[in-house]
Amino acid sequence: MWNCEYIKNRWALFFKGLLNVLTGGGEVSADKEPEMFNQPESVEEYEPVPGQRGKDVEWAPCSLVVMNRMFEIAKVTPEDCVIDPGSGDGRMVICAAKLGAKALGIEYNPRMVELSRKNAVKEGVGDKAIFVQGDLFNTDLSKATVVALFLREDINLALRPKILDMKPGTRVVSNIFHMRDWKADEAVKVEDEDYYFKNHTVYFWIVPAKVGGTWKLPDGELTLEQAFQMIKGTLRSDSSTTPISGKMTGDQITFIADGREFTGHIRGDVMDVESRNGERVEGRRGDYGRQMTEDSQAACCRSGQFDRT
């Protein structure tokens, strides 16, 4: 049984660890393996300590209430493949697996990996919750339909280019930490009375298709500028030029031109849209059209070309 002094010390370490996570303090250089990995402790005896150093982040356990809400917001089903880069003791992967999803955790600390596998078997999801030892920055995320994050803002930003290159429609959900100028499609406040602190924010994004460039339409050209999921541009015909504004939700495009709202889908270099009155238009990306890089997207945001309110 834990004595009072042990519990007091655990909470002190927990609080210190959460402060490190929230502030980015105590970072360990990527080219120096932390001393903690060299300790000869068996998996049976190993018990991770909140705030302990990792290669890129410090570990803190995620609230069960928050994890359940994260996967509710992301609409995780048995059809999904959930990947957690930086999976710690495996609790988030196990939570996803209990919903029937295939779930993969990437963790740098090999003892955490073994502990996660042991925990998954205990929870009856050893066949659905898979854990591998690896570097989260070298992780192949391409098979994921959902990416679950509980890292830090700077780590989220470092992963952002890779995430934006994922298949349009991939869902991304993060506990506490956002991605700055890639504004979340949804931000939800979550409370857990039993966790060390009560208030959390869960952020949710849908990876947008890349549509920046010029599209050939039957009656003219649609030129789009893109900043993450937000789009703007012009629809030009022989007789007029009309400004447009809209949004990408995965491969679904919605925009307003001359008071008419169009919705449709992007299939590679083909755009198929329809107005509310049933007018249907198919467009193709022009040979000289280009997809905006993340750097140019961020430049548009910084320059104020897009309203982020």
C-alpha positions as CSV (number, residue, x, y, z in Angstrom):
1,M,0.0,0.0,0.0
2,W,1.2,3.5,-0.8
3,N,2.1,5.6,2.2
4,C,1.3,9.4,2.4
5,E,4.9,10.4,1.6
6,Y,4.9,8.3,-1.5
7,I,1.6,9.7,-2.7
8,K,2.8,13.3,-2.0
9,N,6.0,12.7,-4.0
10,R,4.1,11.2,-6.9
11,W,1.8,14.2,-7.1
12,A,4.8,16.6,-6.8
13,L,6.4,14.8,-9.8
14,F,3.2,14.8,-11.7
15,F,2.8,18.5,-11.2
16,K,6.4,19.2,-12.2
17,G,5.9,17.0,-15.3
18,L,2.8,18.8,-16.4
19,L,4.5,22.1,-16.0
20,N,7.4,20.8,-18.2
21,V,4.9,19.6,-20.8
22,L,2.9,22.8,-20.9
23,T,6.0,25.1,-21.0
24,G,8.3,23.0,-23.0
25,G,10.9,22.9,-20.2
26,G,13.3,20.2,-19.6
27,E,13.6,19.3,-23.3
28,V,16.1,16.5,-24.2
29,S,18.2,16.9,-27.3
30,A,17.3,14.6,-30.1
31,D,20.9,13.6,-30.5
32,K,21.4,12.5,-26.9
33,E,19.6,9.5,-25.6
34,P,18.1,10.2,-22.1
35,E,19.7,8.5,-19.2
36,M,16.4,6.9,-18.2
37,F,16.6,4.4,-21.0
38,N,19.8,3.0,-19.6
39,Q,18.3,1.9,-16.3
40,P,18.3,-1.9,-15.9
41,E,14.7,-2.1,-14.7
42,S,12.4,-5.0,-15.8
43,V,9.0,-4.4,-17.3
44,E,7.4,-6.2,-14.3
45,E,8.9,-3.6,-12.0
46,Y,8.8,-0.6,-14.3
47,E,6.3,2.1,-13.4
48,P,6.6,5.4,-15.4
49,V,6.7,8.6,-13.5
50,P,4.7,11.7,-14.8
51,G,7.2,14.2,-16.0
52,Q,9.9,11.8,-16.8
53,R,12.1,12.8,-19.7
54,G,11.7,11.3,-23.2
55,K,13.6,11.9,-26.4
56,D,11.4,14.8,-27.5
57,V,8.7,15.2,-24.9
58,E,8.1,14.6,-21.2
59,W,5.5,11.9,-20.4
60,A,2.2,12.8,-18.7
61,P,-0.8,10.4,-18.6
62,C,-3.9,11.5,-20.5
63,S,-7.2,11.7,-18.7
64,L,-9.6,8.8,-19.5
65,V,-12.5,11.3,-19.7
66,V,-10.5,13.4,-22.2
67,M,-9.5,10.4,-24.3
68,N,-13.1,9.2,-24.6
69,R,-14.2,12.7,-25.6
70,M,-11.3,12.9,-28.1
71,F,-12.4,9.8,-29.9
72,E,-16.1,10.8,-29.7
73,I,-15.2,14.1,-31.5
74,A,-13.1,12.3,-34.1
75,K,-16.0,9.8,-34.6
76,V,-13.7,6.7,-34.2
77,T,-15.4,3.5,-35.4
78,P,-14.2,-0.1,-36.0
79,E,-13.4,0.9,-39.6
80,D,-10.7,3.3,-38.4
81,C,-6.9,3.0,-38.0
82,V,-5.8,5.2,-35.2
83,I,-2.1,6.1,-34.8
84,D,-0.7,7.8,-31.7
85,P,2.9,9.1,-32.3
86,G,4.4,9.3,-28.8
87,S,2.1,6.7,-27.2
88,G,3.7,6.6,-23.7
89,D,2.2,3.8,-21.6
90,G,-0.3,3.0,-24.4
91,R,-3.5,4.2,-22.8
92,M,-4.7,6.3,-25.7
93,V,-4.1,3.4,-28.2
94,I,-5.8,1.0,-25.9
95,C,-8.8,3.3,-25.6
96,A,-9.1,3.4,-29.4
97,A,-8.8,-0.3,-29.6
98,K,-11.6,-0.8,-27.1
99,L,-13.8,1.1,-29.6
100,G,-13.0,-1.6,-32.1
101,A,-10.4,0.4,-34.2
102,K,-7.1,-0.9,-35.3
103,A,-4.6,1.2,-33.2
104,L,-0.9,1.7,-33.4
105,G,1.3,3.4,-30.9
106,I,4.8,4.7,-31.7
107,E,7.0,5.1,-28.6
108,Y,10.8,5.8,-28.3
109,N,11.3,4.3,-24.8
110,P,11.5,0.5,-25.3
111,R,10.4,-0.1,-21.7
112,M,7.2,1.9,-22.3
113,V,6.6,-0.2,-25.4
114,E,6.8,-3.4,-23.5
115,L,4.6,-2.0,-20.7
116,S,2.1,-0.9,-23.3
117,R,1.9,-4.3,-24.8
118,K,1.4,-5.8,-21.4
119,N,-1.4,-3.3,-20.6
120,A,-3.1,-4.0,-23.9
121,V,-3.2,-7.8,-23.1
122,K,-4.6,-7.0,-19.7
123,E,-7.3,-4.9,-21.2
124,G,-8.2,-7.6,-23.7
125,V,-7.1,-5.7,-26.9
126,G,-3.7,-7.2,-27.5
127,D,-4.8,-8.1,-31.0
128,K,-5.9,-4.6,-31.9
129,A,-3.5,-2.4,-30.0
130,I,-0.1,-2.6,-31.6
131,F,3.0,-0.9,-30.2
132,V,6.4,-0.4,-31.9
133,Q,9.6,1.3,-30.7
134,G,10.5,4.2,-32.9
135,D,11.0,7.9,-33.4
136,L,7.7,9.8,-33.8
137,F,9.3,12.1,-36.5
138,N,10.2,9.1,-38.6
139,T,6.8,7.4,-38.3
140,D,4.8,6.5,-41.4
141,L,1.4,8.0,-40.7
142,S,-0.1,7.3,-44.1
143,K,-2.3,4.4,-43.0
144,A,-4.0,6.4,-40.3
145,T,-7.6,7.6,-40.7
146,V,-7.2,9.2,-37.2
147,V,-4.1,10.7,-35.7
148,A,-4.3,11.2,-31.9
149,L,-1.9,13.6,-30.2
150,F,-0.9,14.5,-26.7
151,L,2.5,16.1,-27.2
152,R,3.4,19.8,-27.1
153,E,2.6,22.7,-29.4
154,D,6.2,22.8,-30.9
155,I,6.1,19.0,-31.6
156,N,2.6,19.4,-33.2
157,L,4.0,22.1,-35.4
158,A,7.0,19.9,-36.3
159,L,4.6,17.1,-37.3
160,R,2.3,19.5,-39.2
161,P,3.9,19.3,-42.7
162,K,3.7,15.5,-42.6
163,I,0.0,15.6,-41.4
164,L,-1.0,18.1,-44.1
165,D,0.5,15.7,-46.7
166,M,-1.8,12.9,-45.5
167,K,-4.9,11.7,-47.4
168,P,-7.6,14.4,-47.4
169,G,-10.2,13.6,-44.8
170,T,-7.8,12.2,-42.3
171,R,-9.0,13.3,-38.8
172,V,-6.5,14.8,-36.3
173,V,-7.4,15.2,-32.6
174,S,-5.1,16.7,-29.9
175,N,-5.4,17.1,-26.2
176,I,-4.5,20.7,-24.9
177,F,-2.1,21.7,-27.7
178,H,-3.1,23.3,-31.0
179,M,-1.3,24.1,-34.2
180,R,-1.2,27.9,-34.2
181,D,-2.3,29.3,-37.6
182,W,-3.8,26.0,-38.7
183,K,-7.0,26.9,-36.9
184,A,-8.9,23.9,-35.6
185,D,-12.2,22.9,-37.3
186,E,-13.5,22.3,-33.8
187,A,-12.3,23.1,-30.3
188,V,-14.2,21.6,-27.3
189,K,-13.8,22.2,-23.6
190,V,-13.7,19.1,-21.5
191,E,-13.8,18.8,-17.7
192,D,-12.5,16.0,-15.6
193,E,-13.1,16.4,-11.9
194,D,-10.9,13.5,-11.0
195,Y,-7.8,14.6,-13.0
196,Y,-5.0,16.7,-11.4
197,F,-6.4,19.7,-13.2
198,K,-10.0,20.1,-14.3
199,N,-10.2,22.0,-17.6
200,H,-8.9,20.7,-20.9
201,T,-9.4,21.7,-24.5
202,V,-9.6,19.1,-27.3
203,Y,-8.7,20.4,-30.8
204,F,-9.9,18.7,-34.0
205,W,-8.8,19.1,-37.6
206,I,-9.7,17.4,-40.9
207,V,-6.8,17.3,-43.4
208,P,-7.8,19.3,-46.4
209,A,-7.3,18.5,-50.0
210,K,-4.8,20.8,-51.7
211,V,-6.6,22.9,-54.3
212,G,-4.5,26.0,-54.7
213,G,-4.0,27.0,-58.3
214,T,-6.1,27.5,-61.5
215,W,-9.0,25.3,-62.4
216,K,-10.6,25.1,-65.9
217,L,-14.3,25.4,-65.8
218,P,-16.8,25.3,-68.8
219,D,-17.4,29.0,-68.6
220,G,-14.0,30.3,-67.4
221,E,-11.3,29.9,-64.8
222,L,-11.4,29.4,-61.1
223,T,-8.2,30.6,-59.4
224,L,-7.8,29.6,-55.8
225,E,-5.4,30.6,-53.0
226,Q,-5.3,28.2,-50.0
227,A,-4.3,28.6,-46.4
228,F,-4.9,25.2,-44.8
229,Q,-8.7,24.6,-45.0
230,M,-9.6,28.1,-46.0
231,I,-9.8,29.2,-49.7
232,K,-10.3,32.4,-51.6
233,G,-9.8,33.5,-55.1
234,T,-11.6,34.6,-58.3
235,L,-14.0,33.1,-60.8
236,R,-13.3,34.7,-64.2
237,S,-15.3,34.5,-67.4
238,D,-15.2,36.5,-70.6
239,S,-17.6,39.1,-69.2
240,S,-16.7,39.3,-65.5
241,T,-14.5,38.4,-62.6
242,T,-16.2,37.3,-59.4
243,P,-14.5,37.0,-56.0
244,I,-15.0,33.7,-54.2
245,S,-14.4,32.5,-50.6
246,G,-14.9,29.1,-49.1
247,K,-13.5,26.2,-47.1
248,M,-12.2,22.7,-47.6
249,T,-13.4,19.8,-45.4
250,G,-11.2,16.9,-46.4
251,D,-11.9,16.5,-50.1
252,Q,-15.2,18.4,-49.9
253,I,-15.2,22.0,-51.2
254,T,-17.7,24.7,-50.4
255,F,-17.5,28.2,-51.8
256,I,-19.7,31.2,-52.5
257,A,-19.5,33.0,-55.9
258,D,-21.7,35.9,-56.8
259,G,-24.2,35.0,-54.0
260,R,-24.4,31.4,-55.1
261,E,-23.2,28.6,-52.9
262,F,-21.4,25.7,-54.5
263,T,-20.5,22.4,-52.8
264,G,-18.8,19.4,-54.2
265,H,-15.7,17.1,-54.1
266,I,-12.2,17.1,-55.3
267,R,-10.9,13.9,-56.9
268,G,-7.3,14.4,-57.7
269,D,-7.3,17.0,-60.5
270,V,-11.1,17.0,-61.0
271,M,-13.5,19.2,-59.2
272,D,-17.2,18.3,-59.3
273,V,-19.5,20.9,-57.7
274,E,-23.2,21.7,-57.6
275,S,-25.1,24.9,-56.6
276,R,-28.2,24.8,-54.4
277,N,-30.4,25.3,-57.5
278,G,-29.0,22.2,-59.1
279,E,-26.5,23.8,-61.4
280,R,-23.6,21.3,-61.8
281,V,-20.1,22.2,-62.9
282,E,-17.0,20.0,-63.5
283,G,-13.6,21.6,-63.5
284,R,-10.1,20.4,-64.0
285,R,-6.8,21.7,-62.6
286,G,-5.0,23.8,-65.2
287,D,-1.6,22.6,-66.5
288,Y,0.0,25.7,-64.9
289,G,-1.9,25.4,-61.7
290,R,0.1,24.6,-58.5
291,Q,-0.6,23.4,-55.1
292,M,0.3,25.7,-52.3
293,T,3.1,24.5,-50.0
294,E,2.6,24.8,-46.3
295,D,5.1,27.7,-46.3
296,S,3.1,29.7,-48.7
297,Q,-0.1,28.9,-46.8
298,A,1.5,30.2,-43.6
299,A,2.7,33.3,-45.4
300,C,-0.9,34.1,-46.5
301,C,-2.0,33.8,-42.9
302,R,0.8,36.0,-41.6
303,S,0.2,38.6,-44.2
304,G,-3.5,38.9,-43.2
305,Q,-4.9,37.7,-46.5
306,F,-7.1,35.3,-44.7
307,D,-9.4,36.1,-41.8
308,R,-8.6,33.7,-38.9
309,T,-11.4,35.0,-36.6
